[in-house]
Amino acid sequence: MTSVTRAESSTVRSCAYTDIVVERREQCAPGGETTVIRLLGLLPPYWSCLPEVERDRVVLHVMLGSTEGSDAVRAEVEEVMADPAMRGWSAAG
């Protein structure tokens, strides 16, 4: 298994990734396991993502080749985070 760094953007096996980090802000919000399913379900289905899930944090390594670039990824995630299903969580950074 290839390890992906938590840098802003990184290259793994010639594939550029950008990292999206969301963190739980309210203890009454669902944990990371539930949140990653919701998050992936709200993102475009053609995105290639590698999730890392912790109780209060989710990191998505999004392959840029499946998107229109890291700015487009961040804009889409910002919209997704406004969905009621993501209540209690917010994008870090």
C-alpha positions as CSV (number, residue, x, y, z in Angstrom):
1,M,0.0,0.0,0.0
2,T,1.3,3.4,-0.9
3,S,1.4,6.1,1.8
4,V,0.0,9.5,0.9
5,T,1.4,12.5,2.7
6,R,-0.8,15.1,4.2
7,A,0.8,17.9,2.2
8,E,-1.3,20.4,0.4
9,S,-0.6,18.6,-2.9
10,S,1.5,15.5,-3.4
11,T,2.5,13.1,-6.2
12,V,2.1,9.4,-5.7
13,R,2.9,7.0,-8.6
14,S,2.7,9.9,-11.1
15,C,-0.8,10.9,-9.8
16,A,-1.3,14.4,-8.3
17,Y,-3.5,14.5,-5.2
18,T,-4.9,17.3,-3.1
19,D,-5.9,16.7,0.5
20,I,-9.2,17.8,2.0
21,V,-9.4,17.7,5.8
22,V,-12.7,17.9,7.6
23,E,-12.9,17.9,11.4
24,R,-15.8,17.4,13.9
25,R,-16.7,20.6,15.6
26,E,-19.6,19.4,17.7
27,Q,-19.4,16.2,19.8
28,C,-23.1,15.4,19.1
29,A,-22.3,15.2,15.3
30,P,-21.8,11.7,13.9
31,G,-18.3,10.2,14.0
32,G,-15.9,10.0,11.2
33,E,-17.1,6.6,9.9
34,T,-20.6,7.9,9.2
35,T,-19.3,11.3,8.0
36,V,-16.9,9.9,5.4
37,I,-19.9,7.9,3.8
38,R,-22.0,11.1,3.7
39,L,-19.1,13.2,2.4
40,L,-18.3,10.7,-0.4
41,G,-22.0,10.5,-1.3
42,L,-22.2,14.3,-1.7
43,L,-19.1,14.6,-3.9
44,P,-19.1,14.1,-7.6
45,P,-19.2,10.4,-8.4
46,Y,-16.3,10.6,-10.9
47,W,-13.8,11.8,-8.3
48,S,-11.2,9.3,-7.2
49,C,-10.6,9.6,-3.5
50,L,-8.6,7.8,-0.9
51,P,-10.1,8.4,2.6
52,E,-8.4,8.3,6.0
53,V,-10.9,8.1,8.8
54,E,-10.5,9.0,12.4
55,R,-13.1,9.5,15.0
56,D,-13.1,13.3,14.8
57,R,-11.2,13.8,11.5
58,V,-11.5,12.7,7.9
59,V,-8.8,13.3,5.3
60,L,-9.7,12.7,1.6
61,H,-6.8,12.4,-0.8
62,V,-8.5,13.5,-4.1
63,M,-6.8,12.5,-7.4
64,L,-6.6,15.7,-9.4
65,G,-6.8,13.9,-12.7
66,S,-10.4,13.1,-11.9
67,T,-11.2,16.8,-11.2
68,E,-10.7,20.3,-12.6
69,G,-7.9,21.1,-10.2
70,S,-7.4,21.8,-6.5
71,D,-9.3,25.1,-6.6
72,A,-12.3,23.3,-8.1
73,V,-12.0,20.6,-5.4
74,R,-12.0,23.1,-2.6
75,A,-15.0,25.0,-4.1
76,E,-17.0,21.8,-4.4
77,V,-16.1,20.7,-0.8
78,E,-17.1,24.1,0.5
79,E,-20.6,23.6,-1.1
80,V,-20.8,20.1,0.2
81,M,-20.0,21.2,3.8
82,A,-23.0,23.5,3.7
83,D,-25.3,20.4,3.3
84,P,-27.3,19.6,6.5
85,A,-25.8,16.1,6.5
86,M,-22.5,17.6,7.3
87,R,-23.7,19.6,10.3
88,G,-21.2,19.6,13.1
89,W,-18.3,19.1,10.8
90,S,-16.2,21.8,8.9
91,A,-13.3,21.9,6.5
92,A,-10.0,22.5,8.3
93,G,-7.6,25.2,7.2
